């Protein structure tokens, strides 16, 4: 059975009850991880994820709520004696810094019982498996840092991506974090399920856009606790706009494909 398991669904502001952004795609008896926000390891254990079965990891961008969980996750695999190699696909600008951070945290590559590799995301397709293909597209989530980066001559490239998963004859779009809902406009054609950052969008505009493009299933993640705990307003807006199905993601939610 092919499915998506949400491991972390909170926004950039930490939640007492939810981990930061991450989900697992289960396909062909293999696990593929998208993002690795803070709290991933604990939430994966609570949701009985066989983390040593994770085949690949795909990181959308370098904000802490999408990547800082990778260090404890790798430590967990190290302590558990994982043997199988692991590829971690990241924005190219992260390659040197991530390996230096691993050394800083005393997670020396040479001491690991398995080979892990930080690899750059490449278009397209970014990855192919037996039953699905994965495409990446850039978004503008980090572009508001541009003036500061240029003024201070920082090396950051502002690389941020969304993912399109083609599986079972369906297109599943994971937005990653966006600058706003307009980052999605060119990618909604024939999308069955949209998994979208609910923190950086105008929800009214989003539902009008997805209804016009006939998206069948809208899944909101990355919500702050205030909206997550009281989503009635979101459901009313969605119903009025004619959204076919709205789901508020929570840690442990299983989405069948």
N, C-alpha and C positions, 0 to 999 in steps of 0.2 A: 504494500500500500504506500502510495506517495502522499506525503503530508509535510506541513510546515509546523514547527513547534516554536512558540515564542518563549525566549529565555529571559529577555529584558525589554521592558516597554515604557520605562519612565522617560521623562524629558531631560534636558541638560541640567535641570535642578534636581538633585537627588531626592529619592522617595524612601520613606521608611519601609515600604512593603514591596517595592519592585526594584529589580536591577536595571542598569542602563542598557542601551540598545543592543539587541542581539536576537537572532533567530536561527533555527536549524532547518534545513531542507533534508528530508529523509527520502531517498530514492534508490532503488536497486539494492536495498539492504546496506546502503552507505549513507554517511552523514556529511552534509556540507554546511559550513557555518558562515553566516553573514554578520559582520561586525562583532566586536568583543568589548562591549562597554564594561565599566566597573561593576563588579558583582556577578560577572558571568559564571565563575567557577561554583560559587555557592548555589546559585539558581539552577545550574546544570545538574548538580547533585540532587537538589530537591526534586527536580523533574525527571530523575533517573535516566539522564542522558549518558550513554556509554561513550564518554568523551574520547577514549582511545580509539573509537571507531570513526572519529572525525577525519575525513579524507583531505579536505581543503578548507581554507579559511579565506574569506574575501572581506576586505576592509574598505568602507566607502570614503572615509576621510579621517583626518587626524585629530579631531576634537576628543578630549579625554573620555567623554561618555560613549564613544564608539570604538576606542582602542586600548584604553589602559588595562582592561581585564586580560589582555593577551599575556601579560607577564606572569601573573599568578596561574593562568591556564597552562602555560608551558611548564611552569614549576610543578604543577599538579601532575602533568604527564611524565615529567622527569622522575618525580618521587614514586610514581606508580610503575616505573620501568617500561614505559612504552618503547617499542622497537620499530614500529612502522614509520617511514619518513613522512614528513608533513610540509606541504607547501602553503605559504601564507602570502596571498596576493594583496599588495598595498599600493597606494599612489607612489609613483617613482621617487618623489621628493622625500619619502620616508626611509628609503633603503639604508643609508649610512647611519642615520640617527637611531633607528630601532636596534641595529646591531650594537651600537655604542651603549645604548640603554641596557641591553641585556648584559653586557660586560659590567656596567656600573652596578647592576643589581646582583652581581656574582653568579649570573646564570651563563657561565662560560660554555660556548658552543662545543668546545672540545671535550667537555665532561658529560655531555648528554648521551644517553644510551640510544638515541635515535637522531637522525639527520633532519633538521628543520631548515627551511630556506625562505627568506623574505624575497619575493619576486615581484617585479613591477606589473601592474595592470596594463594589459595591452588590448587595443581593439583589433578586430572584432570578427568572430566571436572571441571573447576573453577566455572561454573554457568550453570544452565539450565533454560530456559524459555519455554513457550508454543511452540514457533516456531523456536527457535534456541538454540544451545549449544555453550559454550565458553571454549576454551582451552588456557592455558598459556604455554609459554616455555621461559626459561632463555636465555639471550644473554650476550655478553661480553662488552657492551657499557661502563661500569664503571670500567673495569678491569685495565685500565692504571693508576688508583689511588692506586693500590695495594702496590707498594713499599713505597709510602708516608704513607699510612695507617698503614702498619706494622712497619715502622720506628718510627712513632709518637704514635703508640699504640692507634690509633683511633678505636672507636667501629663500624665503618661503615662496612657493609657486602657486599657492591657493588651489590645489588640486582636490576636487570633490566630485563624487560620482554617484549615479543611480544605476540600478541593475534591471535588465529585462531577462526573465527566465522563460524560455520556451519549453513547455513540458506537457505531455498528454494532450497535445493539440491545443493547448491554452497558452496565453501570454500573461505572465504575472510580472507586474512592474513594482519594484521596490524603490522608492524615491530616494533612500538615504535621507540626509537633511537637505533642505532646499533654501534658497533665498526667499522665495514665495511660490505660490501655486503656478505662476507663469513658467517656472522651470519645467513643468510637466506637459505643456501644451503640445509639443511636437512628438510626444511619445505615447499618447493615449489611444491611438488607433488600434482597434481590435483587441484591446486589453480586457481580459476576463476579470482579473483581480488586481486591484491597486492597493498596495501596502504603503501608506503615506505618513510622513512626518506631520503630526497634528499640531506641532508647537510653532511652526514658522509660516503657517498658511492662514488665509482668510477662508473660513469654512464655507461661508455662503458662496463665494466665488468658486471654490473647489467643487461643491456639489452641482452647481450649474454647469461647470465644465465637464464633469464626469457623466452627468445625465445626458448632455448633448452628444457625448462620444459613446454613449450606451455601455459604459462600464458596468459589468454585472454585479461585482462585489467590491465594496469599499471598506478597507480595514484601516482604522485609525490607530496609530501607535505613537510613541514619543509624546504622550500627553502629560501635562503637569497634574499634580494630584487634585487640584480644585475641579478641573473638568473631568478627570477620570472618575472621581467619586460622585459626580453629579452630572451625567451626560444627557439629561432629559432635553435640554435646549438643543443639543446637537441632533438628537433623533427627530425633534419637531422640524428643524430646518431641513433635514434630509427627507423626511416624509413629504413636506410641502414641495420640495424640488423634484420629487419623483424618483429618488434614489431607490434602486431595486433592493439592495441589501446593505445595511451598515453594521459593521462589527467593531466594537471597542476592544482592542487587543489587551490582554493581561498576561502576566507571566504564567506559563503553563498552558495557554490556549493552544489547541490543536486544530489546524485548518486543513481539512482534507482537500486534495487536488482532484 
